[in-house]
Amino acid sequence: MAAGFEDLGRRAFLTGAGALLVAGRGPRALAAGLPADAMGGGWLATAGVGEGFAAVGLDGAFAAVTEAPSADRLHGVEASPTGSLAVAVGRRPGRIALVFDREKGGAVTSFGPGAGRVFSGHGRFTADGALFLTNEIERPPEGARAMGRGVVTVREVAGGFAIRDEWASGGDGPHDLMRSGAVLVIANGGIEPNTPEARDAEATGSGVALLDPLTGATCAEGHLSSALASLSLRHLSRDGHGGTVVAAQDLLKDGEARPLLFRIGEGGALTAFDAPEEAWRALRGYVGSVAHDPSGRLVACASPRGNRVAVWEASGRFLGAVPLTDGCGLAAGPEAGTFIAASGYGEVILIRADSEGVGIAARRAGGPRFDNHMARVAWAPATGPHAAP
């Protein structure tokens, strides 16, 4: 176990369901990295480790190991779909993206944003692993009440992540980006809540942009109604069948129960998910991560401020929530109907959900201080052109 991690072996799963999770798939750990079968079923995350930060890997039993340390905070993490490389992108400050080898462990290289820009914390590989796309934000003029215009940067993986192309993101303050179906979806967050720019502001100027994934041309844009203008659209998840959802954070702290999860439809139209007012209010205006289960039929969102993970059917029907103090990292679980979530207190839980409700099936404590995001590792040979992150 790498330095900075507490030994997780002395903490057992709290329920018998944990045995189902690891049956036949023990953590056959390599010297540094995920277990030998992790190419088909592990997870990656970012975390605070010791006095610094790191990209970390989790195996089927939720045991964590440092993959690559970093002096800067790392935010989102993305594994190549065709090999062992992965990239963790920094945020606050967004000045580094760390490339590491998740089989061997250790950093391979790093790269920075374009001149005069910062990373937003997210990036995506194309389907063949040849390109890596990042959202970057231009630094606005001093005193400007904006987060800065967005740029989608297209980088050549084989060329040391050198910039090949740059596209307008279609708005200010882009955060997440994701290929879904025939388009590249950009969540332009506009003014970000809880920043100096947000002081006294009541509208974010947020929206989604649907880009042509080959040329970067804008195909469509979607915006919320004026009643929801205080929401910043930030994180994305796809169901694997062309369906996409976007999660929001609220600029205002007025106690209103605004929806924070939306389906992105034809032409960028945004449709709110259903939930009782008390369920929205319990999220305290903040969703930090969103994910589909492996089947694509369920969607979950994590709120570190609300200290819970809430689950819906992909149709928009609310199923329920489970508690997780300071929980934000979230990803698809090992099988249909499951998610895993992690907290800033080092806890990882397995969530099971179906049409009858939501519950915690397994739990493990004693890990690192997990940051905002997790990613399920899936490996398969490339099957098409590199148009799809």
C-alpha positions as CSV (number, residue, x, y, z in Angstrom):
1,M,0.0,0.0,0.0
2,A,1.4,3.3,-1.0
3,A,2.3,6.0,1.5
4,G,-0.6,8.2,2.7
5,F,-3.2,5.4,2.9
6,E,-4.4,3.8,6.0
7,D,-4.5,0.0,5.8
8,L,-8.0,-0.8,4.7
9,G,-7.7,-4.5,5.4
10,R,-8.7,-4.1,9.0
11,R,-12.1,-2.6,8.1
12,A,-14.7,-5.2,6.8
13,F,-17.8,-4.5,4.8
14,L,-20.7,-3.8,7.2
15,T,-23.3,-5.9,5.3
16,G,-23.3,-9.3,3.7
17,A,-23.9,-7.8,0.3
18,G,-20.2,-6.9,0.2
19,A,-19.4,-10.6,-0.3
20,L,-21.5,-10.5,-3.5
21,L,-19.4,-7.6,-4.7
22,V,-16.1,-9.3,-4.4
23,A,-17.1,-13.0,-5.0
24,G,-14.7,-14.5,-7.5
25,R,-12.9,-11.2,-7.9
26,G,-10.4,-10.8,-5.1
27,P,-8.0,-7.8,-5.1
28,R,-5.0,-9.5,-6.8
29,A,-2.9,-6.4,-6.4
30,L,-0.1,-5.5,-8.7
31,A,3.1,-3.9,-7.3
32,A,1.6,-0.4,-7.9
33,G,-1.8,0.0,-9.4
34,L,-5.1,-1.8,-9.8
35,P,-5.6,-5.6,-9.6
36,A,-5.0,-7.7,-12.7
37,D,-8.7,-7.7,-13.6
38,A,-9.2,-4.0,-13.0
39,M,-9.1,-3.2,-16.7
40,G,-12.6,-4.6,-16.7
41,G,-13.9,-3.4,-13.4
42,G,-11.9,-1.1,-11.2
43,W,-12.4,2.6,-10.5
44,L,-10.2,5.7,-10.5
45,A,-10.6,8.7,-8.3
46,T,-8.7,11.8,-7.1
47,A,-8.0,12.4,-3.5
48,G,-6.0,14.3,-0.8
49,V,-3.2,12.1,0.3
50,G,-0.9,13.1,3.2
51,E,0.0,16.7,2.7
52,G,-0.7,16.6,-1.1
53,F,-2.9,15.1,-3.7
54,A,-3.0,12.1,-5.9
55,A,-4.8,10.1,-8.5
56,V,-5.8,6.8,-6.9
57,G,-7.2,3.5,-8.0
58,L,-9.8,1.3,-6.3
59,D,-10.2,-2.4,-6.9
60,G,-13.3,-4.6,-6.6
61,A,-13.1,-4.5,-2.8
62,F,-12.7,-0.7,-2.7
63,A,-9.1,-0.9,-1.5
64,A,-7.3,2.2,-2.6
65,V,-3.8,2.6,-3.9
66,T,-1.9,5.8,-5.0
67,E,-1.4,5.8,-8.8
68,A,0.3,9.2,-9.1
69,P,1.0,12.0,-6.6
70,S,0.6,15.6,-7.4
71,A,1.5,18.9,-5.7
72,D,-1.7,20.5,-7.2
73,R,-5.3,19.5,-6.5
74,L,-6.7,17.1,-9.1
75,H,-10.4,17.1,-10.0
76,G,-11.9,14.8,-12.7
77,V,-10.1,11.7,-13.9
78,E,-10.5,9.8,-17.2
79,A,-9.1,6.4,-18.3
80,S,-8.2,5.7,-21.9
81,P,-10.7,3.3,-23.4
82,T,-7.9,1.5,-25.4
83,G,-4.9,1.3,-23.0
84,S,-3.5,1.9,-19.6
85,L,-3.1,5.6,-19.7
86,A,-5.3,7.9,-17.6
87,V,-5.5,11.6,-17.1
88,A,-6.4,13.6,-13.9
89,V,-7.2,17.2,-14.6
90,G,-6.5,19.9,-12.1
91,R,-8.9,22.6,-10.9
92,R,-8.3,25.5,-8.4
93,P,-5.7,26.0,-9.6
94,G,-6.4,24.5,-13.0
95,R,-2.8,24.6,-14.2
96,I,-1.9,20.9,-14.6
97,A,-3.3,17.7,-16.2
98,L,-1.4,14.7,-14.9
99,V,-1.0,11.6,-17.2
100,F,-0.3,8.3,-15.4
101,D,-0.1,4.6,-16.2
102,R,-2.9,2.8,-14.2
103,E,-1.2,-0.6,-14.8
104,K,2.3,0.2,-13.7
105,G,1.5,3.2,-11.4
106,G,3.3,6.5,-11.5
107,A,3.2,9.7,-13.6
108,V,4.1,9.5,-17.3
109,T,3.9,13.2,-18.1
110,S,1.9,16.3,-17.5
111,F,0.7,19.2,-19.6
112,G,-0.8,22.6,-19.0
113,P,-3.7,24.7,-20.4
114,G,-3.3,27.0,-23.4
115,A,-1.8,30.4,-22.8
116,G,-4.0,32.7,-20.7
117,R,-6.3,29.9,-19.7
118,V,-7.0,27.5,-16.8
119,F,-8.4,24.0,-16.8
120,S,-11.9,23.5,-15.6
121,G,-11.1,20.1,-14.0
122,H,-12.5,17.8,-16.8
123,G,-11.2,16.1,-19.9
124,R,-12.3,13.2,-22.1
125,F,-10.5,10.7,-24.4
126,T,-12.0,9.9,-27.8
127,A,-13.3,6.4,-28.4
128,D,-10.0,5.2,-30.0
129,G,-7.9,6.9,-27.3
130,A,-6.1,9.0,-29.9
131,L,-7.3,12.4,-28.8
132,F,-7.9,14.0,-25.4
133,L,-10.3,17.0,-25.1
134,T,-10.3,19.5,-22.3
135,N,-12.5,22.4,-21.3
136,E,-10.4,25.5,-20.7
137,I,-11.4,28.9,-19.4
138,E,-9.9,32.2,-20.6
139,R,-9.0,34.4,-17.7
140,P,-11.4,37.4,-17.8
141,P,-10.3,41.0,-17.5
142,E,-9.7,42.3,-14.0
143,G,-13.0,43.1,-12.4
144,A,-15.2,41.3,-15.0
145,R,-18.3,39.7,-13.7
146,A,-17.8,36.5,-15.7
147,M,-15.9,33.3,-15.4
148,G,-14.2,33.7,-18.8
149,R,-15.0,32.4,-22.2
150,G,-14.6,28.7,-22.8
151,V,-12.3,26.8,-25.2
152,V,-12.5,23.1,-26.0
153,T,-8.9,22.0,-26.6
154,V,-8.2,19.0,-28.8
155,R,-4.9,17.3,-28.0
156,E,-2.9,14.5,-29.7
157,V,-2.2,11.7,-27.2
158,A,0.7,10.2,-29.3
159,G,2.2,13.7,-29.7
160,G,2.6,14.2,-26.0
161,F,-0.8,15.8,-25.6
162,A,0.1,18.7,-27.9
163,I,-2.8,20.9,-29.0
164,R,-4.1,20.0,-32.4
165,D,-7.2,22.2,-32.5
166,E,-9.3,24.7,-30.5
167,W,-13.0,25.2,-30.5
168,A,-15.3,27.7,-28.8
169,S,-17.3,26.0,-26.0
170,G,-20.3,28.1,-26.7
171,G,-20.4,30.0,-23.4
172,D,-18.7,31.2,-20.3
173,G,-17.2,29.0,-17.6
174,P,-17.4,25.6,-19.2
175,H,-17.0,22.7,-16.7
176,D,-17.8,19.2,-18.0
177,L,-17.8,17.8,-21.5
178,M,-18.9,14.5,-22.9
179,R,-19.6,12.8,-26.2
180,S,-23.1,11.4,-26.2
181,G,-24.7,10.0,-29.4
182,A,-23.9,12.1,-32.4
183,V,-22.8,15.3,-30.5
184,L,-20.2,16.5,-28.0
185,V,-22.1,18.0,-25.1
186,I,-20.6,21.0,-23.2
187,A,-21.9,22.2,-19.8
188,N,-21.1,25.9,-19.8
189,G,-21.6,26.8,-16.2
190,G,-21.5,30.6,-16.6
191,I,-20.9,32.4,-13.2
192,E,-19.9,29.7,-10.7
193,P,-21.6,29.7,-7.3
194,N,-19.5,30.5,-4.3
195,T,-16.9,32.5,-6.2
196,P,-16.1,36.3,-6.1
197,E,-17.8,36.7,-9.4
198,A,-21.0,35.3,-7.9
199,R,-21.3,37.9,-5.2
200,D,-24.7,39.6,-5.6
201,A,-25.4,37.9,-8.9
202,E,-28.8,36.3,-9.5
203,A,-28.3,34.7,-12.9
204,T,-25.4,32.5,-14.1
205,G,-25.7,32.8,-17.9
206,S,-25.4,29.0,-17.9
207,G,-26.4,26.6,-20.7
208,V,-25.5,23.5,-22.7
209,A,-23.9,23.5,-26.1
210,L,-24.1,20.6,-28.5
211,L,-21.0,20.6,-30.8
212,D,-20.1,18.6,-33.9
213,P,-17.4,16.2,-32.5
214,L,-15.4,16.4,-35.7
215,T,-15.3,20.1,-36.4
216,G,-16.4,21.8,-33.2
217,A,-19.3,23.6,-34.9
218,T,-22.2,24.4,-32.7
219,C,-25.2,22.2,-33.6
220,A,-27.6,23.4,-30.9
221,E,-27.8,25.2,-27.5
222,G,-30.0,24.7,-24.5
223,H,-30.9,27.1,-21.7
224,L,-33.0,27.0,-18.6
225,S,-36.1,29.1,-18.0
226,S,-35.8,32.5,-16.3
227,A,-37.2,30.9,-13.1
228,L,-34.1,28.7,-13.1
229,A,-31.6,31.3,-14.2
230,S,-29.7,31.0,-10.9
231,L,-28.6,27.5,-11.7
232,S,-25.1,26.7,-13.0
233,L,-25.1,23.6,-15.3
234,R,-21.9,21.7,-14.5
235,H,-21.6,17.9,-14.6
236,L,-22.7,15.4,-17.3
237,S,-23.5,11.7,-17.5
238,R,-24.6,9.5,-20.4
239,D,-26.6,6.3,-20.6
240,G,-24.7,4.8,-23.5
241,H,-27.7,5.0,-25.8
242,G,-27.6,8.7,-26.7
243,G,-29.3,9.9,-23.5
244,T,-27.6,12.6,-21.4
245,V,-28.3,14.3,-18.2
246,V,-26.7,17.5,-16.7
247,A,-26.6,18.4,-13.0
248,A,-26.6,21.9,-11.5
249,Q,-25.5,24.0,-8.6
250,D,-27.5,27.0,-7.4
251,L,-26.1,30.5,-7.2
252,L,-28.8,31.6,-4.7
253,K,-29.1,30.5,-1.1
254,D,-32.8,31.5,-0.7
255,G,-34.1,28.1,0.5
256,E,-36.1,27.5,-2.7
257,A,-36.4,23.9,-3.8
258,R,-35.2,24.2,-7.4
259,P,-34.6,21.0,-9.5
260,L,-30.9,20.2,-9.9
261,L,-31.0,17.4,-12.5
262,F,-32.1,17.7,-16.2
263,R,-32.4,15.5,-19.2
264,I,-30.9,17.0,-22.4
265,G,-33.2,16.4,-25.3
266,E,-33.4,17.1,-29.0
267,G,-31.9,20.5,-29.8
268,G,-30.5,20.9,-26.3
269,A,-34.0,21.2,-24.6
270,L,-33.7,20.7,-20.9
271,T,-36.3,18.8,-18.9
272,A,-36.2,18.7,-15.1
273,F,-36.3,15.4,-13.3
274,D,-39.1,14.8,-10.8
275,A,-38.7,14.8,-7.0
276,P,-40.6,16.0,-3.9
277,E,-39.6,19.5,-2.8
278,E,-38.0,18.2,0.3
279,A,-35.8,15.9,-1.7
280,W,-34.5,18.8,-3.8
281,R,-34.1,21.0,-0.7
282,A,-32.1,18.3,1.0
283,L,-29.4,18.6,-1.7
284,R,-28.9,22.2,-0.5
285,G,-28.6,23.6,-3.9
286,Y,-25.5,21.6,-4.8
287,V,-24.8,18.5,-6.9
288,G,-21.1,17.7,-7.2
289,S,-21.2,14.6,-9.3
290,V,-23.7,12.6,-11.5
291,A,-23.6,9.1,-12.9
292,H,-25.6,6.4,-14.6
293,D,-25.6,2.8,-13.4
294,P,-24.1,0.2,-15.8
295,S,-27.5,-0.5,-17.4
296,G,-28.2,3.2,-18.1
297,R,-31.6,2.9,-16.6
298,L,-30.8,4.7,-13.3
299,V,-29.2,8.0,-12.5
300,A,-27.6,9.1,-9.3
301,C,-26.3,12.5,-8.1
302,A,-24.1,13.2,-5.1
303,S,-24.3,16.3,-2.9
304,P,-21.5,16.9,-0.4
305,R,-23.4,19.7,1.1
306,G,-26.6,17.7,1.5
307,N,-24.5,14.7,2.7
308,R,-26.4,12.3,0.5
309,V,-26.6,10.5,-2.8
310,A,-30.0,10.6,-4.5
311,V,-31.2,8.1,-7.2
312,W,-33.7,8.4,-10.1
313,E,-34.9,6.2,-12.8
314,A,-33.6,7.6,-16.1
315,S,-37.2,8.4,-17.0
316,G,-37.0,11.1,-14.2
317,R,-38.9,9.3,-11.4
318,F,-37.3,9.8,-8.0
319,L,-36.4,6.6,-6.1
320,G,-34.8,7.8,-2.9
321,A,-31.5,8.8,-1.3
322,V,-28.9,7.4,1.1
323,P,-26.7,9.3,3.5
324,L,-23.0,9.9,2.9
325,T,-21.3,12.7,4.8
326,D,-19.3,14.9,2.5
327,G,-19.9,12.4,-0.3
328,C,-19.2,13.6,-3.8
329,G,-17.2,11.0,-5.9
330,L,-19.7,8.9,-7.8
331,A,-19.5,6.3,-10.6
332,A,-21.3,3.3,-12.0
333,G,-21.1,0.2,-9.8
334,P,-20.0,-3.3,-10.8
335,E,-23.4,-4.4,-12.1
336,A,-26.8,-3.1,-13.1
337,G,-28.6,-1.2,-10.4
338,T,-25.5,-0.2,-8.5
339,F,-23.3,2.8,-7.9
340,I,-20.2,3.5,-5.8
341,A,-19.7,6.7,-4.0
342,A,-16.8,8.1,-1.9
343,S,-16.5,10.9,0.7
344,G,-13.9,13.4,1.9
345,Y,-13.7,11.3,5.0
346,G,-12.3,8.3,3.2
347,E,-15.5,6.3,3.1
348,V,-16.6,4.3,0.0
349,I,-20.1,2.8,-0.3
350,L,-21.9,0.5,-2.7
351,I,-25.4,1.6,-3.4
352,R,-28.1,-0.7,-4.8
353,A,-31.3,0.7,-6.3
354,D,-34.4,-0.6,-8.1
355,S,-38.0,0.5,-8.6
356,E,-38.7,-0.2,-4.9
357,G,-36.1,2.1,-3.4
358,V,-32.4,2.8,-2.6
359,G,-30.1,1.3,0.0
360,I,-26.4,0.9,1.0
361,A,-25.3,-2.6,0.3
362,A,-21.6,-2.4,1.4
363,R,-19.3,0.1,3.0
364,R,-15.6,0.6,3.6
365,A,-13.9,3.3,5.6
366,G,-10.3,4.4,6.2
367,G,-9.4,5.5,2.7
368,P,-7.9,8.8,1.5
369,R,-9.8,12.1,1.4
370,F,-11.7,11.5,-1.8
371,D,-12.2,14.5,-4.0
372,N,-15.2,15.3,-6.2
373,H,-15.0,12.6,-8.9
374,M,-14.6,8.9,-9.7
375,A,-14.6,7.0,-12.9
376,R,-15.3,3.3,-13.6
377,V,-12.5,1.7,-15.6
378,A,-13.6,-0.1,-18.8
379,W,-11.2,-1.3,-21.4
380,A,-12.0,-2.5,-24.9
381,P,-10.2,-2.3,-28.3
382,A,-11.0,0.7,-30.5
383,T,-13.8,0.0,-33.0
384,G,-14.3,3.2,-34.8
385,P,-13.0,6.7,-35.8
386,H,-11.7,8.9,-33.1
387,A,-14.7,11.3,-33.2
388,A,-16.1,10.3,-29.8
389,P,-14.9,11.2,-26.3
